[in-house]
Amino acid sequence: MQLETVIYEKTDDIAVIKLNRPKVLNAINMQLTRDVHKALTEAALDYTVKGVILKGEGRAFCAGDDLSEHPHMHIEDGLRYVEMLQDTTRIMLNMGKPVIAAVQGYAMGAGCEWAMSADIRIAAEGTQFAFPETNVGAGITNCGTKLLPLLIGIGRAKWMAFTNERIDAVKAEQWGLVNFVVPPEKLEEMAITMMKKIIANSELSIKLTKRQMNYGVYQDYEQQFDLEAHDVMLCMASGGEAAKRMKEALEKTKKK
């Protein structure tokens, strides 16, 4: 698939989506938003893709919105831009496939929001995270006002949003904004290795577990009990896959 500002690569059953505006640190404009939307849609609909890795080309994952474009937008164009931008997050949250963000350099504003939309975040040492929206008179999008407090707590989230202060990869890992911190040269390797480990598991179980966890943060206990029971039955009725995997697990246990 040929896109103007995104490189889309598929190796075996993993799709790698690379933000490709390195000269401006992959700052988000309308074209990049369109291309990311198309790439994510392609990955979500391609049944041969089992997992998605989102990363940035060059020195940065994403420096946030391209401010040079916004002052020239009419209100109607701005609304369409925000709606499409937020649709990218909807796709990542709702696709029944794991998404890993491999983050380096800078993850600012909407760039950090894209990273938070992934299921797992791996950051290179030295990466900087921040939300500069209140400094430029804008607002957080991509459900960032929900995802950030869920990841790091509402007090820390408000501090980041109100002050625009940056935190580094080490602090981001301590606070739960990222899962792992690795040397820059190991970033893509770890993302691919982790994704291969994830997709070696049951595709249906991964899909349902992702849905359960995304729903579970706002459903009550009884709703979650019902959803889990329903999904366990779906797994058990999955054409013998569960029985086969359980048998293999038991055989491995006996050999130990």
C-alpha positions in Angstrom: 0.0 0.0 0.0 1.5 3.3 -1.1 0.9 6.3 1.2 2.4 9.8 1.2 3.4 10.1 4.9 3.3 6.6 6.2 5.3 3.5 5.4 3.2 0.3 5.7 5.1 -2.9 5.8 3.8 -6.4 6.4 6.2 -9.2 7.4 4.5 -12.6 7.8 1.5 -11.7 10.1 2.8 -8.5 11.6 1.9 -5.0 10.1 4.4 -2.2 10.9 3.1 1.3 10.4 5.8 3.9 10.3 5.1 7.6 10.6 7.2 9.2 7.9 7.6 12.9 8.2 11.0 12.8 9.9 12.1 16.3 8.9 9.4 17.7 11.2 9.7 15.0 13.8 6.6 13.3 12.4 4.4 16.1 13.4 0.7 15.4 12.7 -1.0 17.2 9.8 -4.1 16.3 7.9 -2.2 14.1 5.4 -0.5 12.1 8.1 -3.8 11.6 9.9 -5.4 10.4 6.7 -2.5 8.0 6.0 -2.4 6.6 9.5 -6.2 6.1 9.3 -5.8 4.2 6.0 -3.0 2.1 7.3 -4.7 1.2 10.6 -7.9 0.3 8.6 -5.9 -1.9 6.3 -4.3 -3.7 9.2 -7.6 -4.1 11.0 -9.4 -5.6 8.0 -6.6 -7.8 6.8 -7.3 -11.2 8.3 -3.6 -12.3 7.7 -2.4 -9.5 10.1 -2.3 -10.8 13.7 -0.6 -7.8 15.3 0.3 -4.1 14.6 3.4 -2.1 15.5 3.3 1.7 15.3 6.6 3.6 15.2 8.1 6.8 13.9 10.9 7.2 11.3 13.9 9.3 12.2 14.6 11.0 15.5 11.1 11.0 16.9 8.0 8.9 17.3 5.8 12.0 17.0 6.2 15.6 18.1 2.4 16.2 18.2 0.3 18.5 16.0 1.9 20.4 13.2 1.1 23.9 14.4 2.1 25.5 11.1 -1.1 24.0 9.5 -3.7 24.7 12.2 -3.9 28.6 12.1 -5.0 28.3 8.4 -7.8 25.9 9.1 -11.5 26.9 9.0 -13.6 25.7 11.9 -15.3 23.0 9.6 -11.9 21.7 8.4 -10.6 21.7 12.0 -13.6 19.6 13.1 -13.1 17.1 10.3 -9.4 16.9 11.3 -10.2 16.2 14.9 -12.8 13.6 14.0 -10.4 11.8 11.7 -7.6 12.0 14.3 -9.9 10.5 17.0 -11.0 7.8 14.6 -7.4 6.6 14.5 -7.6 6.0 18.2 -11.0 4.3 17.8 -9.5 1.8 15.4 -6.6 1.0 17.7 -8.8 0.5 20.7 -11.4 -1.5 18.9 -9.5 -3.7 16.5 -9.3 -7.2 17.8 -5.6 -7.3 17.4 -2.7 -6.3 19.7 -1.1 -3.0 19.0 2.4 -2.1 20.2 3.8 1.4 20.1 7.6 1.6 19.7 8.4 5.1 20.8 11.7 7.1 20.5 12.9 10.7 20.8 9.7 12.6 21.4 6.1 11.6 22.1 4.3 14.9 22.5 0.6 15.9 22.6 -1.3 13.9 20.0 1.8 11.8 19.4 1.7 10.6 23.0 -2.0 10.1 22.6 -1.4 7.8 19.7 1.1 5.8 21.8 -1.4 5.6 24.6 -4.0 4.2 22.2 -1.7 1.1 21.7 -2.1 -1.8 24.1 1.6 -1.9 25.0 4.3 0.9 24.8 8.0 0.3 24.5 10.2 3.4 24.8 13.8 4.0 23.8 16.0 5.5 26.5 15.9 9.2 26.5 12.4 9.6 25.0 10.5 12.7 26.2 6.8 12.7 26.9 4.6 15.8 27.3 1.2 17.4 26.7 1.8 21.0 25.5 -1.8 21.6 24.5 -2.7 24.1 27.3 0.4 26.1 26.4 -0.7 26.6 22.8 -4.4 27.2 23.6 -5.5 23.8 22.3 -7.0 20.7 23.9 -6.1 17.0 24.4 -7.8 14.7 21.9 -7.8 11.0 21.1 -9.5 10.2 24.4 -6.2 11.2 26.1 -8.1 12.8 29.0 -9.4 9.3 29.8 -6.4 7.2 28.8 -3.7 9.3 30.6 -5.4 9.2 34.1 -6.1 5.4 33.6 -2.4 4.9 33.0 -0.7 7.2 35.5 -3.4 8.4 37.9 -5.5 11.5 37.7 -3.2 13.7 39.9 -0.1 13.0 37.7 -2.3 13.4 34.5 -3.5 16.8 35.6 0.1 17.8 36.5 1.3 16.9 33.0 -1.6 18.5 31.2 -1.6 21.7 33.3 2.1 22.4 33.5 3.3 21.0 30.1 6.3 19.6 31.9 8.2 16.8 30.1 9.0 13.4 31.7 11.6 11.1 30.4 11.3 7.4 29.6 12.5 6.3 33.0 9.8 8.4 34.8 7.3 7.3 32.2 8.0 3.6 33.0 7.8 4.3 36.8 4.5 6.0 36.4 3.0 3.4 34.0 2.9 5.5 30.9 5.1 3.0 29.2 5.7 -0.7 29.8 9.4 -1.1 29.0 12.4 1.1 28.4 15.2 -0.2 26.1 18.3 1.1 24.4 17.4 2.9 21.1 19.1 0.3 19.0 17.0 -2.5 20.6 13.6 -0.7 20.2 12.3 -2.3 17.0 13.8 -5.7 17.8 12.0 -5.8 21.2 8.7 -4.7 19.6 8.8 -7.4 17.0 10.0 -10.1 19.5 7.2 -9.2 21.9 4.6 -9.2 19.2 5.7 -12.6 17.9 5.3 -13.9 21.5 1.8 -12.4 21.8 0.5 -13.6 18.5 1.8 -17.2 19.1 -1.2 -17.4 21.5 -4.8 -17.9 20.6 -6.0 -15.2 18.3 -9.5 -15.4 19.6 -8.3 -15.3 23.3 -6.2 -12.2 22.6 -9.1 -10.5 20.9 -11.6 -11.2 23.7 -9.1 -10.4 26.4 -8.4 -7.0 24.9 -12.1 -6.3 24.7 -12.7 -7.4 28.3 -9.9 -5.2 29.6 -11.0 -2.2 27.6 -14.6 -2.6 28.8 -13.6 -3.5 32.4 -12.2 -0.1 33.3 -15.7 1.4 33.3 -18.1 -1.5 33.7 -19.2 -2.7 37.2 -18.2 -6.0 38.5 -21.4 -7.8 37.6 -21.2 -6.6 34.0 -17.6 -7.8 33.8 -18.5 -11.2 35.3 -21.1 -11.7 32.6 -18.7 -10.6 29.8 -15.9 -12.9 31.0 -18.3 -15.9 31.3 -19.7 -15.2 27.8 -16.2 -14.9 26.3 -14.9 -18.1 28.0 -17.7 -20.0 26.4 -16.8 -18.5 23.0 -13.3 -19.7 23.5 -14.4 -23.2 24.4 -16.6 -23.3 21.3 -13.8 -22.2 19.0 -13.7 -25.2 16.8 -11.4 -27.3 19.0 -8.6 -24.7 19.3 -8.9 -24.4 23.1 -9.0 -28.2 23.6 -5.9 -28.5 21.4 -4.0 -25.8 23.2 -4.9 -27.2 26.6 -3.7 -30.7 25.6 -0.4 -29.3 24.4 0.0 -27.3 27.7 -0.7 -30.4 29.7 1.9 -32.4 27.7 4.5 -29.8 28.3 3.8 -29.8 32.0 4.2 -33.6 32.1 7.6 -33.4 30.5 8.9 -31.0 33.2 
